[in-house]
Amino acid sequence: MDEARQQLHGRQWWRYAVAMAVLCAAPFAWAQPQTIRVAGEEWPPYLARALPEDGLTGAMMRAVLGRLGYSATVDYYPWRRAVEIGLRDPRYAGFLPVLRTAEREKLCHFSTPLARTDYVLVFLKDRPVRADNLADLRELRVGTVSGYSYSEQFDAMVARGTIDAEVAVNDETNLRKLLVRRFPVTIVDRHVLRYLLATQRFTPADRERIGTSGGLFPDRTMHLCFRRTAVGQVQQQSFDNAARELDLPKLEKEYWRRIGYDG
């Protein structure tokens, strides 16, 4: 009974807060009654059409929204397009999953963390790359993805031209470039790498050639970026209040088990 009242209170707060924000700010359109709409890019296992509830971050988002009596629709775009639509299109509440940076603080109301990154260097075993710090990458061409943030220090070094980065549209493209020796090293989240290499798009021989090295990039949190509007701020605050009622680490472990992946 107490839990039912708590859920009812959460739903009432969400609707009241959004209604008040709409009265005070620009109009906000839901995708359909009691449904919010977000933009994102395929980035399995964190976000993907083929996975239950659109991947880990999709499942975490839905669990929180469920406390408020809402569901969610995820629309997929290339990363830069997803960011633009999530931030500018009033039909969307925002986009995910996004890493928190000082620059993005100006654009987003960030939700509570929904997952964490684990970036690793990826290279060919017959040409291993070892780096004790980012400065060790200065003599190498590094495969990156357009619009991705790897760490504040790495991003700054690329912007200054200290690190020579070759930009691609996604991680899969970079892995294919690595396999044909387009460059000696790329950077991929460990879970994303494992997921991609397990697909039929890569052969057992491809997988055997790939090596990794960790410890160079700090773990960073992934979030739902709510639009930086009065409505977005109210939604973010309501979302975070609902998230506190859930054991998110437990939900993450349960999701990995659900898809047969230990995370």
Rosetta blueprint (number, residue, H / E / L):
1 M L
2 D H
3 E H
4 A H
5 R H
6 Q H
7 Q H
8 L H
9 H H
10 G H
11 R H
12 Q H
13 W H
14 W H
15 R H
16 Y H
17 A H
18 V H
19 A H
20 M H
21 A H
22 V H
23 L H
24 C H
25 A L
26 A L
27 P L
28 F L
29 A L
30 W L
31 A L
32 Q E
33 P L
34 Q L
35 T E
36 I E
37 R E
38 V E
39 A E
40 G E
41 E L
42 E L
43 W E
44 P L
45 P L
46 Y L
47 L E
48 A L
49 R L
50 A L
51 L L
52 P H
53 E H
54 D H
55 G H
56 L H
57 T H
58 G H
59 A H
60 M H
61 M H
62 R H
63 A H
64 V H
65 L H
66 G H
67 R H
68 L L
69 G L
70 Y L
71 S E
72 A E
73 T E
74 V E
75 D E
76 Y E
77 Y L
78 P L
79 W H
80 R H
81 R H
82 A H
83 V H
84 E H
85 I H
86 G H
87 L H
88 R H
89 D L
90 P L
91 R L
92 Y L
93 A L
94 G E
95 F E
96 L E
97 P E
98 V E
99 L E
100 R L
101 T L
102 A H
103 E H
104 R H
105 E H
106 K L
107 L L
108 C E
109 H E
110 F E
111 S L
112 T L
113 P L
114 L L
115 A E
116 R E
117 T L
118 D L
119 Y E
120 V E
121 L E
122 V E
123 F E
124 L E
125 K L
126 D L
127 R L
128 P L
129 V L
130 R L
131 A L
132 D L
133 N L
134 L H
135 A H
136 D H
137 L H
138 R L
139 E L
140 L L
141 R E
142 V E
143 G E
144 T E
145 V E
146 S L
147 G L
148 Y L
149 S L
150 Y L
151 S L
152 E H
153 Q H
154 F H
155 D H
156 A H
157 M H
158 V H
159 A H
160 R H
161 G L
162 T L
163 I L
164 D E
165 A E
166 E E
167 V E
168 A E
169 V L
170 N L
171 D H
172 E H
173 T H
174 N H
175 L H
176 R H
177 K H
178 L H
179 L H
180 V L
181 R L
182 R L
183 F L
184 P L
185 V E
186 T E
187 I E
188 V E
189 D E
190 R H
191 H H
192 V H
193 L H
194 R H
195 Y H
196 L H
197 L H
198 A H
199 T L
200 Q L
201 R L
202 F L
203 T L
204 P H
205 A H
206 D H
207 R H
208 E H
209 R H
210 I E
211 G E
212 T E
213 S E
214 G L
215 G L
216 L L
217 F L
218 P L
219 D L
220 R L
221 T E
222 M E
223 H E
224 L E
225 C E
226 F E
227 R E
228 R L
229 T L
230 A H
231 V H
232 G H
233 Q H
234 V H
235 Q H
236 Q H
237 Q H
238 S H
239 F H
240 D H
241 N H
242 A H
243 A H
244 R L
245 E L
246 L L
247 D L
248 L H
249 P H
250 K H
251 L H
252 E H
253 K H
254 E H
255 Y H
256 W H
257 R H
258 R H
259 I L
260 G L
261 Y L
262 D L
263 G L
